[in-house]
């Protein structure tokens, strides 16, 4: 992503006491250069000619399937739906991938479900890379406990937080999780009644451009 360079007013040549074609050409060339720079600046702001200053990269993704994991096994969260995208996309169902380098704000949430009569724990963390399996981001792991089932009703908790991540062009970031018991899943919930309310996505994530590197 190119840096936005503010145009500067030109130093216009001073005219002589009488008309001269040479002066007129110099004057016109100085104005032409200035207006070309103005055009480039507005093009960058408006997102044309490759500019991305008002045409800010973003992506919003979700999933409406139940996601499971083996006990104590690293498992990547998947996204089956792209809700809104602008040069940020999901690749291979897991890789939130950017076209432009920058600092990005990643926000996610997941609807955890526990069928056990005991509390169970979950870890969630990030991986990123431009290619290959990805590299775990130090300090990104969060821990939570999913409530136990009660009165014949599964335990539920929706958890989420946000990170700033530095990504090069073509890099991706993934969200990984693990649980100490297979009774814990990430669950989608269909629309319900009593009262009427919409469905629940199992996972939601947004990735939004914040600043150039």
C-alpha positions in Angstrom: 0.0 0.0 0.0 1.5 3.3 -1.1 1.9 6.2 1.4 -0.3 9.2 0.8 1.9 12.2 -0.1 0.1 15.6 0.3 0.6 17.8 -2.7 2.4 21.2 -2.3 1.5 24.4 -4.0 3.9 25.1 -6.9 6.3 28.0 -7.1 4.8 29.7 -10.1 7.2 31.6 -12.4 7.0 35.4 -12.4 5.9 37.0 -15.7 7.7 39.6 -17.6 6.4 43.0 -18.6 5.2 41.6 -21.9 3.7 38.4 -23.2 6.2 35.5 -23.8 5.4 32.0 -25.0 8.2 30.6 -22.9 6.7 32.0 -19.7 3.2 30.8 -20.6 4.5 27.3 -21.1 6.4 27.3 -17.8 3.3 28.6 -16.0 1.0 26.0 -17.6 3.5 23.1 -16.8 3.7 24.1 -13.2 -0.1 24.1 -12.8 -0.4 20.8 -14.8 2.1 19.1 -12.4 0.2 20.4 -9.4 -3.2 19.3 -10.6 -1.8 15.9 -11.5 -0.6 15.5 -7.9 -4.0 16.6 -6.6 -5.7 14.0 -8.8 -3.3 11.3 -7.5 -4.0 12.3 -3.9 -7.8 12.2 -4.4 -7.5 8.9 -6.2 -5.7 7.4 -3.2 -8.3 8.7 -0.8 -11.2 7.4 -2.8 -9.7 4.0 -3.3 -9.0 4.2 -7.1 -5.7 3.6 -8.8 -4.8 1.1 -6.1 -5.4 3.5 -3.2 -6.9 2.1 0.0 -7.2 5.1 2.4 -11.0 5.5 2.3 -11.5 2.1 0.7 -10.3 0.4 3.9 -9.6 -3.4 3.8 -12.0 -5.5 6.0 -13.5 -8.9 6.3 -16.4 -10.4 8.4 -16.8 -14.1 8.5 -19.0 -16.6 10.4 -19.9 -20.3 10.6 -23.1 -22.1 11.2 -21.9 -25.7 11.9 -20.9 -27.4 15.1 -17.2 -27.6 15.5 -15.5 -30.4 17.6 -12.0 -31.2 18.8 -10.3 -34.2 20.2 -9.2 -33.8 23.9 -6.0 -31.8 24.3 -5.6 -31.4 20.5 -4.9 -28.2 18.7 -7.9 -27.6 16.3 -8.4 -24.7 13.9 -11.7 -22.8 13.8 -13.4 -22.8 10.4 -15.5 -20.2 8.6 -18.1 -21.3 6.1 -19.6 -17.9 5.4 -18.1 -14.6 4.2 -20.4 -11.9 5.4 -18.6 -8.8 4.2 -15.2 -8.6 2.4 -13.0 -6.0 0.9 -9.5 -7.4 -0.1 -9.6 -9.6 3.0 -10.8 -13.1 2.4 -10.9 -16.6 4.0 -8.8 -19.2 2.3 -9.2 -22.9 2.8 -12.0 -22.2 5.3 -9.6 -21.2 8.0 -7.0 -18.6 6.8 -8.1 -15.0 7.2 -5.9 -13.5 4.4 -5.0 -9.9 3.6 -3.9 -8.5 0.2 -2.3 -5.3 1.7 0.3 -5.2 4.5 -0.6 -3.4 7.7 -1.7 -3.5 11.3 -5.1 -5.2 11.5 -7.7 -5.5 14.3 -8.8 -9.1 14.7 -12.0 -9.7 16.7 -13.6 -13.1 17.2 -16.3 -14.8 19.3 -17.4 -18.4 19.7 -20.4 -20.1 21.2 -19.0 -22.9 23.5 -21.3 -25.8 24.6 -20.6 -28.3 27.4 -22.7 -31.5 27.8 -20.8 -32.7 30.8 -21.9 -32.3 34.5 -18.4 -30.9 35.2 -16.7 -27.6 34.1 -14.2 -28.0 31.3 -11.4 -25.7 30.1 -10.7 -24.3 26.7 -7.6 -22.5 25.2 -7.8 -20.2 22.2 -4.8 -18.7 20.4 -3.6 -17.3 17.0 -1.3 -18.5 14.2 -0.1 -16.5 11.3 2.1 -16.8 8.2 2.3 -16.1 4.5 2.6 -19.8 3.6 2.8 -23.2 5.2 1.1 -24.3 8.4 1.5 -21.1 10.3 3.4 -20.0 13.4 1.8 -19.5 16.8 1.8 -15.9 18.0 3.4 -15.6 21.4 1.2 -14.2 24.1 -2.0 -14.8 22.1 -3.4 -17.7 24.2 -6.5 -17.1 26.3 -8.0 -19.5 28.8 -11.7 -20.0 29.8 -13.9 -22.5 31.5 -17.2 -23.6 30.0 -20.0 -24.1 32.5 -21.3 -27.6 33.2 -24.8 -28.8 32.2 -27.5 -28.1 34.8 -31.1 -29.2 35.1 -30.9 -31.2 31.9 -29.6 -28.2 30.0 -26.2 -28.0 28.4 -23.8 -25.4 29.7 -23.1 -22.4 27.4 -20.7 -19.5 27.2 -19.9 -17.1 24.4 -16.3 -15.9 24.6 -14.3 -13.6 22.5 -11.7 -10.9 22.5 -9.6 -8.8 20.0 -6.0 -8.5 19.0 -3.8 -6.2 16.9 -1.8 -8.3 14.4 0.9 -7.2 12.0 0.5 -8.8 8.6 2.5 -8.6 5.4 0.8 -8.7 2.0 -0.5 -12.2 1.4 -0.3 -13.2 5.1 -3.0 -15.0 6.9 -4.1 -15.4 10.6 -5.9 -18.4 12.0 -7.8 -18.9 15.3 -7.0 -22.2 17.0 -8.5 -23.9 20.1 -8.3 -26.9 22.3 -10.3 -28.4 25.1 -9.5 -30.9 27.9 -12.7 -32.9 27.2 -14.7 -33.8 24.1 -17.9 -32.8 25.9 -17.0 -29.2 24.9 -17.9 -28.2 21.4 -18.4 -24.9 19.5 -22.1 -25.0 18.7 -24.4 -23.2 16.3 -28.0 -22.8 17.5 -31.0 -22.6 15.1 -33.6 -19.8 15.4 -35.7 -20.2 18.5 -39.2 -19.3 19.9 -40.5 -18.2 23.3 -39.5 -15.5 22.5 -38.7 -15.6 18.8 -35.0 -14.9 18.3 -32.6 -15.5 15.4 -30.0 -18.2 15.0 -26.6 -18.2 16.6 -23.4 -18.6 14.7 -20.9 -21.0 16.1 -18.0 -18.7 15.3 -17.7 -15.0 14.2 -14.6 -13.1 13.3 -13.8 -9.7 11.7 -10.4 -8.5 10.4 -10.1 -4.7 9.9 -7.3 -2.6 8.6 -6.0 -0.1 11.2 -2.8 1.4 9.8 0.0 0.9 7.3 3.2 -0.7 8.7 
